[in-house]
Every structure is written in structure tokens, then in C-alpha cells.
């Protein structure tokens, strides 16, 4: 009598692991980018799932037989991966938002380019800030942090364990920090251009014959690019600290969701 190589419970358990790994890889920055070929994503997801399954198989709970519970477990795995990926996506959103604000302050809001990641038109400086964030992401090895957190997630929040809604508070704090991070990136330029606008206003008041509008545009663009170039090292350091902070933010999020 022939016996199947894998039992139905093992197949379902592997599919649940595959869902968490797949959702995280697809939603995480850089590796989940639309420009990354689909076969590369599928191969990476399959390889990680095969490597992780023997490690987490011993801690997997008994899989329920009802289809309703299986759908709930599948949805829970996708949500856990989405919440982890959102922590990193918020940092990229902060960089893009800071670039958008810089473009508006410099008067380059009309100079937009197509962003393949969001399928929308964004400012040139915002696109540059996004690309800079990708380079910093790879330089600090944040993708390795995600893989390590993915392995730890099966111990901190095993498949099938009920999780608490308190984890949403951690996401709210991360979303609030996104605006703080964007403001810290754009603060030097905003402060410098503010003084420039004040000086131009006083000049227009003192010498009405000067066409301040035609004078201000090249000044704001030149001074904006100069301040941005000088602020790039500080912006890179802020991004590095944010990406390195993911190494403790993601485990804390999982512990909060698990109630430990």
C-alpha cells in the first residue's frame, strides 16, 4: 500500500508559511518593486518557504479542518506580513513626501516624472529621494533584517495564534513618525527658503520697481538645490537610523500583537 509523501496537514501548513513569506516579499520595499521580474519573486518566495518550513514545522499548531477557519488563518498571515512591510514602506513614504515638499518649495512642482512603483506622476526631487532611500536600504542591509524578522516572526507570533488589536497602535506611532522624519529631512531647505522669501518680500516692499517674481524663481531653484546637496549627508543618516531601527520595531510589533 502506497502512502503519500506529505499529509494534508503538512501541505496546508506549508501553504500558510508560503502565504506569510510571499505576502512579505511582495509588499516589502525594493524586492517587491514592480520592476523586479515576477519569476525572481516567485523563486525567492518558494526558496525561502522551503528553507523555513522545516524550522517552523515543529512549532506549528494543529490545522483546523473547516474551510472557514482555513480562510481566516490565510487572511491572518497576509495581514501580519502586510503590517511588517508597512513599517518599511512608511520610511519610503517619508522620503517621497519630503521630496514632494522640497519640489513645492523650490517651484518645481510642475516638473513631474512617472513613478513605476505607484503608477503616478511625482516630482523630480521626490523621485530622487525615493531612489536615494532604495540605495540606503541596500547599503545598510535592511533586506537582511526583514529576512531575519521573518524567521523570528514564526516564534514570536506562530501561525494560528490569536493576535491582539494593540498592534495597530504601533502602526499608528510609525505613521506619526513618518511625518516627523519627513519634516526633519526637509527642515533645512524650508528654513533657508523661508528667509529667502522674507528677504524678497522686504526687497519688493523697499524697491517696488524690481520684478521680484522673475528674480525669485532662479534664486529659489538654485538655493534649493544647494541646500538639498548640503543636506544629503544628513538625510542619508536619518534614513540609515530609520532602517536600522526596523531591527527592533518589527519584533516589538510582533510581541505587541502576540500580547507578550
C-alpha positions, 0 to 999 in steps of 0.5 A: 500500500502506497502512502503519500509523501506529505499529509494534508496537514503538512501541505496546508501548513506549508501553504500558510508559511508560503502565504506569510513569506510571499505576502512579505516579499511582495509588499516589502520595499525594493524586492517587491518593486514592480520592476523586479521580474515576477519569476525572481519573486516567485523563486525567492518566495518558494526558496525561502518557504522551503528553507523555513518550513522545516524550522517552523514545522515543529512549532506549528499548531494543529490545522483546523479542518473547516474551510472557514477557519482555513480562510481566516488563518490565510487572511491572518498571515497576509495581514501580519506580513502586510503590517511588517512591510508597512513599517518599511514602506512608511520610511519610503513614504517619508522620503517621497513626501519630503521630496514632494515638499522640497519640489513645492518649495523650490517651484518645481512642482510642475516638473513631474516624472512617472513613478513605476512603483505607484503608477503616478506622476511625482516630482523630480526631487521626490523621485530622487529621494525615493531612489536615494532611500532604495540605495540606503536600504541596500547599503545598510542591509535592511533586506537582511533584517526583514529576512531575519524578522521573518524567521523570528516572526514564526516564534514570536507570533506562530501561525494560528495564534490569536493576535491582539488589536494593540498592534495597530497602535504601533502602526499608528506611532510609525505613521506619526513618525513618518511625518516627523522624519519627513519634516526633519529631512526637509527642515533645512531647505524650508528654513533657508527658503523661508528667509529667502522669501522674507528677504524678497518680500522686504526687497519688493516692499523697499524697491517696488520697481524690481520684478521680484517674481522673475528674480525669485524663481532662479534664486529659489531653484538654485538655493534649493538645490544647494541646500538639498546637496548640503543636506544629503549627508544628513538625510542619508543618516536619518534614513540609515537610523530609520532602517536600522531601527526596523531591527527592533520595531518589527519584533516589538510589533510582533510581541505587541500583537502576540500580547507578550 
